[in-house]
């Protein structure tokens, strides 16, 4: 089984970290094919970055589809471009945000999300509504750690994230924590041990979900919302993205 894991931002060191987390939990026989977007922002922090990350993400999805991968994982907790990617791909597409939410709902009565910056909170809250799990979430909290700080060994990011998890456990009465950034994937185990509650990494959760979908033979529905894009002309710099139709 080949699972395509795409980082929608252009930071290669983060892709390597995310890929290592994915390979650590992948089943024997699962190959993780990691890709970094070749165009767009260095990190995704808010709606503007999210919108401009889409062309690079969709180009990576299209390339992997042509290679015949079995599933895709979008390695951004905002689930950047998830619906568009599902329209483009026949193989299943899993977002690490939705994967983390679903895993938390299976092992805890209430969970909190601890993310990077405050500007990401509305995006995550909207995604919780979209997934129907907003009532299970006790709160979405920001550690005020910028995404690229997670790549800096000299940063105190780990300590600030840990402090916010402690507040979530005490103040939200959260039974589990979902880490709200792919760049936090390497912190989950240590933070769980420190706080005595499950700390969920969306990357690992997405690998498990993608493997399960492939094993039971499910692909993305092409009826309705995720039907292939209709053929039409696109203008300007987006001309290369014009769909040829199904």
C-alpha positions in Angstrom: 0.0 0.0 0.0 1.3 3.5 -0.9 0.0 6.5 1.0 0.8 9.9 -0.3 1.5 12.4 2.5 1.6 16.0 1.3 2.7 19.0 3.3 0.7 22.0 1.8 3.4 24.5 2.9 6.9 24.7 1.4 9.0 23.9 4.5 10.9 20.7 3.7 12.2 20.2 7.2 8.7 20.0 8.5 7.8 17.5 5.8 10.7 15.3 7.0 9.4 15.5 10.6 5.8 14.7 9.5 7.0 11.8 7.3 9.0 10.3 10.2 5.9 10.4 12.5 3.8 8.7 9.8 6.3 6.0 9.1 6.6 5.3 12.8 3.0 4.1 13.0 2.5 2.7 9.5 1.8 -1.0 9.2 4.3 -3.3 7.7 3.9 -3.1 3.9 2.7 0.5 4.0 5.0 2.9 2.1 4.7 6.6 3.0 5.4 8.8 0.0 6.0 12.3 1.3 5.8 15.4 -0.7 6.3 19.1 0.0 4.3 21.7 -1.9 6.4 23.5 -4.5 4.4 26.8 -4.4 2.7 28.7 -1.7 3.4 29.9 1.9 6.2 28.7 4.1 3.6 28.0 6.8 -0.2 28.1 6.9 -1.5 30.4 9.6 -5.0 31.7 8.8 -7.4 32.0 5.8 -5.0 33.9 3.5 -2.2 31.4 3.7 -4.8 28.6 3.4 -6.2 30.0 0.1 -2.7 30.5 -1.5 -1.6 27.0 -0.5 -4.3 25.4 -2.6 -2.6 25.4 -6.1 0.5 23.7 -4.8 -1.4 21.2 -2.8 -3.7 20.3 -5.7 -0.7 19.9 -8.1 0.8 17.4 -5.6 -2.4 15.5 -5.3 -2.7 15.3 -9.1 0.8 14.0 -9.5 0.3 11.3 -6.9 -3.0 10.3 -8.4 -1.2 9.8 -11.7 1.3 7.5 -10.0 -1.5 5.4 -8.6 -1.2 5.9 -4.9 -3.7 4.2 -2.7 -4.6 7.1 -0.4 -3.7 10.7 0.3 -3.1 12.5 3.6 -3.2 16.3 3.8 -0.7 17.2 6.5 -2.0 20.5 7.7 -4.3 20.6 10.7 -6.6 23.2 9.0 -7.4 20.4 6.5 -6.4 22.8 3.8 -8.1 22.1 0.5 -9.7 18.8 1.7 -12.9 19.1 -0.3 -11.1 20.2 -3.5 -8.6 17.4 -3.1 -11.4 14.9 -2.8 -13.0 16.3 -6.0 -9.7 15.7 -7.8 -8.8 12.3 -6.3 -10.3 8.9 -6.6 -8.2 7.5 -3.9 -9.3 8.4 -0.3 -8.1 11.7 1.1 -7.8 12.2 4.8 -7.1 15.4 6.6 -5.1 15.3 9.8 -7.5 17.6 11.6 -10.6 15.5 11.0 -8.6 12.4 11.8 -7.5 13.8 15.2 -11.0 14.8 16.0 -12.4 11.4 15.3 -9.7 9.5 17.2 -10.3 11.8 20.2 -14.1 11.2 20.1 -13.5 7.4 20.3 -11.3 7.5 23.4 -12.5 10.5 25.4 -15.8 12.1 26.5 -14.4 15.6 26.0 -11.3 16.7 24.2 -9.5 20.0 23.7 -7.4 21.1 20.8 -4.1 23.0 21.4 -3.0 24.7 18.3 -0.4 27.3 17.3 -1.7 30.9 16.9 -5.1 32.4 17.9 -5.9 33.2 14.2 -6.1 29.4 13.6 -8.9 29.0 16.2 -11.8 30.1 13.9 -10.7 27.7 11.2 -10.5 24.8 13.6 -13.9 25.6 15.2 -15.4 25.7 11.7 -13.9 22.3 10.9 -15.3 20.8 14.1 -18.8 22.0 13.1 -18.2 20.5 9.7 -17.3 17.1 11.2 -20.2 17.2 13.6 -17.9 16.9 16.6 -18.2 20.5 18.1 -20.2 19.2 21.1 -17.4 16.8 22.0 -14.8 19.5 22.0 -14.3 21.4 25.3 -12.3 24.1 23.7 -9.8 25.2 21.0 -6.7 26.9 22.6 -3.7 28.7 21.1 -0.2 28.3 22.5 0.8 31.4 20.6 3.6 29.4 19.0 4.2 30.3 15.3 4.4 27.3 13.1 8.0 27.8 12.1 9.0 28.1 15.7 8.4 24.4 15.8 11.4 24.0 13.5 13.7 26.0 15.7 15.6 23.9 18.3 16.3 27.0 20.4 12.5 27.8 20.7 10.6 27.3 23.9 7.7 26.0 21.8 7.5 22.7 23.7 7.2 24.4 27.0 4.4 26.8 25.8 2.4 24.0 24.3 2.8 22.0 27.5 1.5 24.9 29.6 -1.6 25.3 27.4 -2.3 21.5 27.6 -2.1 21.9 31.4 -4.7 24.7 31.3 -7.0 22.6 29.0 -6.9 19.7 31.4 -7.6 21.9 34.4 -10.0 24.5 33.0 -11.7 22.7 30.2 -11.8 19.3 32.1 -10.5 17.8 28.9 -10.0 14.0 28.9 -7.7 14.1 25.9 -5.8 16.6 23.9 -5.5 16.9 20.1 -2.4 18.7 18.9 -3.5 21.3 16.4 -0.5 21.4 14.0 1.4 18.8 11.9 4.6 20.3 13.1 3.8 19.1 16.7 3.7 15.4 15.6 7.0 14.6 17.4 5.8 16.0 20.7 2.7 13.8 21.3 4.2 11.0 23.3 6.2 13.1 25.7 3.3 15.5 26.3 0.9 12.6 27.0 3.3 11.2 29.6 3.8 14.6 31.2 0.1 15.3 31.6 -1.4 11.9 32.1 -4.0 12.1 29.4 -4.0 10.9 25.8 -2.3 13.4 23.5 -3.3 12.8 19.9 -1.2 13.5 16.9 -3.4 14.0 13.7 -0.6 12.6 11.5 -0.6 9.2 13.1 -4.4 9.2 13.3 -4.6 10.0 9.6 -2.2 7.1 8.7 -4.4 4.6 10.6 -7.6 5.9 8.9 -6.1 5.9 5.4 -4.8 2.4 5.8 -8.2 1.2 7.0 -10.0 2.8 4.1 -7.7 1.1 1.6 -7.9 -2.3 3.3 -11.7 -2.3 3.1 -11.6 -1.2 -0.5 -13.2 2.2 -0.2 -12.5 5.1 -2.6 -13.8 8.7 -2.8 -17.4 8.9 -4.0 -17.7 10.6 -7.3 -21.4 11.2 -6.9 -22.5 14.7 -5.8 -20.1 16.9 -3.8 -16.9 15.1 -4.8 -17.7 14.6 -8.5 -14.7 15.3 -10.8 -14.4 18.9 -11.8 -16.1 19.7 -15.2 -13.9 20.6 -18.1 -13.6 24.3 -18.7 -11.0 27.0 -19.4 -9.0 28.6 -16.6 -7.3 32.0 -17.1 -4.0 33.6 -16.2 -1.6 31.7 -14.0 -4.2 29.1 -13.2 -4.5 27.9 -16.8 -2.4 24.9 -16.1 -5.0 23.8 -13.5 -7.9 23.7 -15.9 -9.7 20.4 -15.5 -10.1 18.1 -18.5 -13.3 16.5 -17.1 -14.1 13.0 -16.1 
